[in-house]
Amino acid sequence: MNEQEIERRLVALEKTVEKLRSSLFPLANGDMTPPNISRITSIQWLCANEYGITISDMLSRSREELYVVPRMLAMYLSRHHAGVSYTAIARRFGKKCHGTVMHAIRSVSSKCETDKKFRAIKDKLAVEIASWEKDPIVDLETEPKA
């Protein structure tokens, strides 16, 4: 199996996972409570929801601004609120290089200085994520305590 075939299968798998996730966790009217999943995935979900796209759209290789802006914002928020390395964030976004995450963080910081509307969205999402810290999200990979 060559690299292109592996990449094609990974993209297909991501789309399947996204379809399953959206059927298991449909959005309720105005409900902003993210599904009970890992912190980075929850941040991806929150950003995708804010911009009206799917997580699989966000994780795609598309360079359209419609997908790039929420992707970079999710990387920024993941770095500031998930407490994980650039490399770990890059992997969760399907990127090979931590430099992509570093660039996203610089871009979001710069955009916040010049775009008040974007800064307001970032701040709103940051407040939402901070509220999760008061009521922690349980990772599905760990079993709940009895």
Secondary structure by P-SEA (a helix, b strand, c coil): ccaaaaaaaaaaaaaaaaaaaaaaccccccccccccccaaaaaaaaaaaaaccccccccccccccccaaaaaaaaaaaaacccccaaaaaaaaccccaaaaaaaaaaaaaaaaccaaaaaaaaaaaaaaaaaaabbbbbccccccc
